[in-house]
Amino acid sequence: MLQFINQLPKAELHLHIEGSFEPELMFEIAKRNNIEIKYNSVEEVKEAYKFDCLQDFLDIYYAGAGVLTYERDFYDLTYSYLEKCAEQNVRHTEIMFDPQTHTHRGISFETVINGISKACEEAKKKLGVTSLLIMSYLRHLSEKDAFKTLEQSLPYKHLIKAVGLDSSEMGNPPSKFEKVFAASVKEGYIPVAHAGEEGPAEYIWEALNLLDIKRIDHGNNCFEDDLIEEIVKRDIALTVCPLSNTALQVVDDLKNHPIKKMMAKGLKVTVNSDDPAYFGGQVNQNFIEIQEALDLSKADLYEFAKNSFQYSLLDEDVKREYIEELDAFYLENR
């Protein structure tokens, strides 16, 4: 099964580039930029990666991002992740980035987007990994601040496919960002959003009805019959992140993870790593551990992979090419 997972063609649809920041690279860039961080070793950083809730994680996440200063830093961060994609046969990835995390520190939007996008272009040529960018608004900040980010993005919107919503969920419902999402859609961005990770089913309803999202990030708390029926009717996928869910104690044990229940209800589910540097593994590790915990079949894993291409933001002809590649692999290895 391990070999099957490693060779399985797949896409990753829920990945925060700042959350792919491995401690070794963090120390390297901090040293390069003469920035002191409060940890003395890689081991000390990893020991801090034990969280009781989403906010515990976010505190260290933003601290780590603080060493990213120059275009080269964002390039190195992104290319390092894309190299891992190539190693895991992740054929396509849709990368979320948080401009406000950096612009609030005085780093220009241009620096952030240029570093990330140049790495993506290089990886397409050298590694054969395609990618799209999702600009995420930080929900703990104001909608006014999100509008400022939207304005900053406009000269670069040819590099950005979608807008998302992340950061502290509780107390920051999707309705808080209804106007900026409407404005973003007018500019041509596709809307997605984190909903129902720690927040209630009501937040998922708001994301669907007020933000008109095309994909639900997480969605763990979707188990209301009417809500499931609505998600299925709209043919909207969930980008589920198993190791993230246990690391943040959204789920107490992978053996109790709802992903199999989601599938049984007819929901279209994908498996993703979320913030792999912090949550114990890249996307393949998420496949491996959820397969072991729930005794998933090759057919289940194939379904995750097929959904990852089908519900990506790629053009339909490109989706078909990837799915044909996946189908050929599955026929030979099922």
N, C-alpha and C positions, 0 to 999 in steps of 0.2 A: 504493500500500500504506500509505503514511503516513496518508492521509486515512481509509482503512478502519480502521486501528488507533485513530486519535483518536476516531472516531465509534462504535467498537464498544462496546456496553453490556457492562460487566464488573463483577466484584467483586474486591476485594483481601482475601486471607485470611491474609497473613503480613506484618504491619506492626507494628514497635515504635514507639510514639508518641515515646519519647525519641530514637529514631533518625531522626525526621523533623525534628529541630531544626536548621533552616538557620542558618548562621553569622550572617546579618544579624539574625535574631530573637534569637539568643543574645546578641549584643552589645547589642541594644536592652533586653532584660530584665536583663542584667547591670548596665547603666547605671541602669536604673530602680530596681534593688535595691541599688545601691552595692556591687556585688560585683566584685572584681578578677579577671580571668582572665589567664592567662599569655601570651595572644596579643595582638599590638598592632593587628591589622587582620583584616578578613575574608579577605584574600588569604593571610595567614599561617596562618589556621586551615585553609583549603582545602589549603595546601601540606602540612599535617600529616596530611591524609587519604590517606596512602599507607602501606599496611599489609603486613606480611610474614605475618601470621597473625591468627587470631581474637583472641588476647590483645592484640595491638597495638591493634586497633580498640577493644576493650572498655576499655582504659585511657583513651582520649580520650573515649569514649562516656560513661563515668561522670563524667569531669571536666566535660564539657559540661552534664550533667544537674544538676550542683551549683549552677547559678544559679537553678534552679526552686525557688521559696520559697513563694509565695502562690497561693491559688486562681486568681487572675487569670492567673498565669503558666501554669498547666496548661490553663486555658481558651484562652489565646492560642495556645499550642503546638498544641493539638488542633484548634482552629478553622482555623488556618493550613493544617494538613494536609488537613482536610475541604474547604476551598476548592479545593485542588489536585485533590482527587477529582472535584469538580464540573466542573472545567475539562477533565478527561480522560475524562469520561463513566463514571467509576467510580460505579455506582449504589448499591453496598453495600460496606461495609468492616468487617472484624473486627479491632479494634485491640487489640494486646497492650500491657500496661503493667506496669512493674516496681515494685511498692510498696516493696520492700526497699531499692531504690536511694535512696529518699527518706526512709523511716522511719528508716533508719540514720543519716541526717543530722539527725534531729530534726523532720522534717516529718510532720505527722499523716496517717494514712490518709485521714481525712475530707477534708483539704485536697486531696489528690491526686484522689480519686474524684469529689468535687464539681466540681472544675474541669474534669476530662475529660468527665464525664457531662453537664454543662450545655452544653458546646460541642457534644456529639453531639446533644442535643435541639434546640438552636438550628439546627444544620446540617440536621436533618431538616425543620424548618419552612421555613427560608429557602433552602436549596440543593437540597432534594429528595434528599439522600444519607442512606441509613439506615446504622446501625452497631450493632455489638455489642461488648462488652468481654471480653477474655481476660486474667485475672490470672495473670501468670507468676511462678513461683518461681525464684529465682536458684540455679543448681545448684552454684556454688562455695561457697555457704553451707550450713549444716547443715540436716538435716530438722527439727530442733527449731525452728530459726528460721522455716522454712516453716510449721510448725504455728502459730507465733505470728501470722504473716501471715494464715493461714486464720481464726484467731479474730478478728483485727481486721476482716476482711472481712464477717463475718456480719451486722452491722447494715445492710450495703449490698448484700446478695447479690441483691436485686431488680434491681440495676444491672449485675450481672456474669453473663455467660452460661457462661463456661468457665474452666478453669485450664490453664496451660501450664508449660513447663519450658525455660529458656534460660540464657544466659551460658556460661561455660567448659565445653566438653563433655568434653574428654579428662580422664580420671581422676575424672569425676563421672557415673557411669552412672545410668540411670533407676532401677535397683534401690535406689539410695540414698534414693529418695523414694516407695517403694511404699506406705508406711503413710499418708503425708499425702495421696497421691492417692486412696487408698481412703476416707479421711475426707472429702475434698473432694467425691467423688462422692455420698457419703451426704448431703451438704448440698445436692445438686442441681446441682453444677457438672459440665459436660461436660469430659472429659479430652483434651487434645492435648499434644504434646511435640516439641521439637527432638530429632532423632535421626538419626545417620548423616551429619552435615555434615562434621565432622572425625573423629568417632568411628566405630568399626567397625560392621559389619553386626550384631554381637552386641548393640549398643546398641538397634538397631531391634527386634530380637527381644524384648529386655527391655521396651521401651516398649509393644509389642503385648501381650505375655503377662503382664507384671507390673502395668503401669499401665492396661491395657485402653484405650489411646488410640483416638480416633475419627478422627484425622487425623495425618499425619506431616509435621512441619515440616522441610523440606530433603529428607532421605532419599537424598542422592547415593550413599551407599555401600550401596545395596540390592541390588547385583547378585550375589546367590546365588540359584540356581534355586528352591530350596525357599522362600526368603524372598519372592521375587517372587510365587510361587504363592500363598503365604499372604496377602500384601497384596491380591492380586486377588480371592482367595476371600472375604476380609472386606469387599471393596468400600471400601477406604480410600484417600483421595486423598493426594497429595504436594503440599505448597505449596513450589514450587521458586522460587529467587531467583537468576536468572542473573548479574546484575551484582555482587551480593554474593559469589557464588562466585568470580568472577575477582578482585574487589578483595581478598579474603582468601586468594587463591591456593589455593582448594580445587580450582579448575579453572584450568589454565594459559592457556587461550584459549577464547573462546566457540565457536570452530569445533570444539572438542573437548568441548563440553558434552554431558552424557549425556541431555538431555531428549528428544531424538528417539528414542534407544534405549529410554528408559522408555516412550514412547508405543507403540513397536513391540512391547514386551513385554506390552502391555495394561494398563499402569498408568494411573491417572487423575491427570493432572498439571494444576496451575494455575501461572500466572506471577505473581510478586509482587515487591515492591521491598525488603522486609526493613527496611533502615535507609537510606532514600533520600537523606538529607542527606549521608551519609558514603560511599555506594557509587556515586555517579555518575548517579542518575536515579530519577524516579518510576516508577510501574508501566508507563506507556506507553513510557517509554524502554527498559524491560526488554523489552517486546514488540518494539519497533523493532529493537533490537540483536540479539536472539536470532533474529528473523526473517531479518535480513540475514546473520548468521553461518551459519545452517543452511539458508538458502533455503526457509523454511517457506511453506506455501501459506495462502490465506485459510481453507481448511477446517481447517488445523491451528490457526490463531488462533481460529477459531470454537469449536473443541473446547476450547481453554484457557478461553475465556470461559464456555462452557456448564458446564464442570466447576466453575468458580468459583462459579456459582450453585448447582449441584446439590449440591456438597459443602460449602456454607456451613452455618451453624448456624441458618438461618432456618426458620420453619415451612413445611411443604410447600406450602401454598396460596400463600404469598408467593414461594417459589421458582418456582412455575409461572408466576406473573405476570411475573417477571423473564425467565424463559426464553422466554416468548411474545414479549416485547419484543425479545429477542435474535434469535429465529427470524425475526421479521418484518424486522428490519434485514438479516439475512444473506440472506434470499430476494431482497431488493432490490439487494444490493451484492456478491453473490458473483461 
